[in-house]
Amino acid sequence: MNFKVNPIFIKSSSSIQNIIESFSDSGTIFGDGQRNIIKLFDFDGKTINIKSFKIPNLVNKIAYNYFRKSKARRSFEYATILLEKGIGTPQPIAYLENFNWLGLRDSYYASEHLVTELTYRELVEIPDYPDHENILRQFTRFSFELHEKGIEFLDHSPGNTLIKKKADGNYKFFLVDLNRMVFHKSMTFEMRMKNLCRLTPLKEMVAIMSNEYSKLYGESEQKTYDTLWKFTADFQEQFYRKRRLKKKLKFWKK
């Protein structure tokens, strides 16, 4: 077993480890649990969020033991880096990995649980969401800040940014599902646009984001829109092609 706790919570290490080890028998399910299971637990007067990652296949069991860091460990380490860089994410608490003779057996990532008003997904699904354009422009400025700090969030998709309204009427953004991330010294314009292509299929949202991003980056609005829309259209085509293929495979299995 490998267990590491955030120094902030070092005095509660034993209690945190006990909670994680009791994951299967306690806690409240959060979300749909289709791939990974997330549960909420009460800890020291607050709610914590523990994710149990899907048990890896044989190849990944070995890879996570010898060649790659587990998703739980990456989530913990990337959250720590994000906070050091001034980027919002739930406070990391700990991660735990269990190994057997084959390699990684199961792994868990614990963080503070945030309750927020919405995610980016609501902006896509509810076009008349209150203050829609202002939130979208502030989100674009947040994404620009990520890119300026060399952060390529590979899962920059609609459900992975939590949005909370602050007392002054502005918004704060928090990244979740952190295990796929790359840190660069700098990011090219194309890298930045490609990193935004999974967020929305709606041209009107792409237009607003392009307008805001172009002002921050110094590129023309037209080039920003054309580049972002090309990457977005390519992603959407690939996404639906994979979905059609999966349906065909399920049909033939039946």
N, C-alpha and C positions, 0 to 999 in steps of 0.2 A: 504494500500500500504506500502511496505517496500522498501526503497531505500538507498543504501550505495555507497559511492564514495571513490576511492583511495585518500588518503590525498594529494598526488601529484597534484591532479586535483580539490582540494576542492574549489578553487576560481571560478571554472567553473561549480559548481554543478547544478545550475539552467539551464544552457545551455545544459548540458549533459542530465538532466532529460527531458527537452523539446524534445530533439532529440529522446530519447527512446520512449517517449509518442506519437511521430508522426510516429513511425515505420511503421504502416500499410499504411500510405499515402505518404511516401517519401523514399528516399534511392534507391540504385541500387542493384538488386539481385546479389548475389555471390554464385556460386555452383548450384547444382540441386534442392535443397530444398525438397527432398523427405520426410525427417522426420522433420528436423528443418529448419527454414528459416533464412538465413544469408543475411544481407544487408550491403552495404558500405555507409558511410556518410563522408562528408567533415566537419572537425572540427578544428578550430584554426590552419589552414595551413597544416593539416595532414589528412590522411584517417583513420577512425576508423571502426571497424568491430563489428556489433551488431547481436547477435544470439537470435532469438525468438524460445524458446523451444516448442515442440509439446504440445498442451493442454492435461494435464493428464486425465486419466480415473477417474471414481468416487472414487475408492479405493485410488489411488495416490493423488487425490485432498485432501483427508482427511489426508493421511500419511504425505504429504509435509507440512501440516499445523501444525500437532501436534507431529509427531514422527521422521521425516527425514528432512534434509535440501534439498531445491530445487536444481535442476541441475545448475541453474544460480548462486545460492549462493556458491555451492561447486566449480564451475569453478573459481569464483572470489577468494575464499579462497585458493584453491589449487595452483592457479597461483602465489599468494602472497608467499606461502610457497616455491614453486619451485625457485622463484627468490631469496628468502632469503638463499636458499641452493646452489645458484650459478648455477642453471639449466636454460637453455634457454627456454623461452616461451614469447609470445607477452605480453606487459605490460598491466595488468588489469586496467580498468578504473572505472567500476561501475557495479552493478547489481540492478535490479528492479523486485519486485514481486507484483502482484495484487491478492487480495483475495476477495472471496464473502462468503456467509453464509455456503457454502459447504466446502470451503477450498481454496487451491491455484487455481487461474483461469488461469493466464499466467505469464511467467517470461522471463527476458531478461538479457543477459550478454554482456557487452561492453568491447572491448579491442583494442589496437592499431593493425592496419592491417599491416602484414609483406608481402612484395613481395620477394619471394625466387626463386632460379633456379629450384629446384626440390623437390620431396618428396621421401621417401624410395620406393614408388610404382614404380617409373621410373627405379630403379635398378632391380626390378623384371621383369618388362615388356620390358626393353631394355637392354639385356645382354651385348651389346657392347657400352653402354653409356660411354662417355669419362671419364677416371680415375675411372672406375667402382670399381675395387678391392680396391684401396686406400680409396675411399669414404666408402665402406662397412666396411673396417677395422677401420676407424675412427668412424663410427657409432657404431660398436661393442664396442669400447673403451668408447663411450658416454653411451651406455647401461650399461656397467660395472660400470661406475661412478654412474648412477642411483641406481644400486643395492648396491653399497658400502655405499651409503647414505640412504639406507633403503627404497627407493622409488619403490613401485610396481605399475606401470602404467598399469591398467587393460585393457585399450584400446590401448596397444602397438601393433598397426597394421599398414599396409603399408601407409595409407594416413595421419596418425596422427603425423608424424615427418617431419617438414619442414627443408630443407637443404640449407644453403647459403654459397657460396664460399667467403672466406676472401681474403684480399689483399695479404697475404703471401702465398696463394695457398692452405692453409688448409681449413677445413670446420667447420661451426658452426651449431648446431642442436637445433631446437625449438619444444617443444611439444605443440600440440593443442588438442581440444576435451577432456577437462580435468576432466569431472565430475565424473569419476570412477577411484579412486586412493586410495591406502592404504600406510600408512607410518609405517615402522617397525624399531625396534632397530637394527636388522640384518636380513639377508635373507640367507636361506640355498641354497646349490648348486641346489637342485631340484626345489626350488621356482624360482631361477634365470633362469634356463633352460626353465621351463614352461612359464615364462613371455616372452620368445623370440619365442615361438612356432607358433604365429599367423602371423609372418612377411613374410615368403616366403615358397612356396612348393618345391623350387628348391634345389636339393641335393648339387649342386656345391656352392651355396650361404651358405647353412648350413655348409658345409665343411670349407669355409673361415672364417665364424664367429666362428666356433668351434676352429679353429687353433688360432685365435687371442684371444678369451676369455680364452682358456686354459693357454696361456702365462701369462695373467693378474691374473687369479685366482689361478694358481698353481696346477690345476688338469690335468690329462693326456689328450692329444688331443683325443685319441680314446674314452675314457669314456665321454668326453664332447660331441663329435660328436654323439655317440650312444644314450646318454640321450636326447640331443636336437632333434635328428631325430625321436626318439620314440614319444616325445611329439608333434612334428610337424605332424607326420603321424596320430596320434590319433586325433589331431585337424582337419586335413583335412578330415578324414573319418566322423567325427561328423558334420562338416560343410556341406558336400555334402549330408549326410543323411537327415539333416534338409531341404536342398534345394529340394530334391526329395519329401519329405513329403509335403512341401508347394505346389509344383506343383500338387500333387494328390488332396490336399484339394481344390485348385482352380478349378480343373477339376470337382470335385463332386459338387461344388457350382454352376457351369454352368449348 
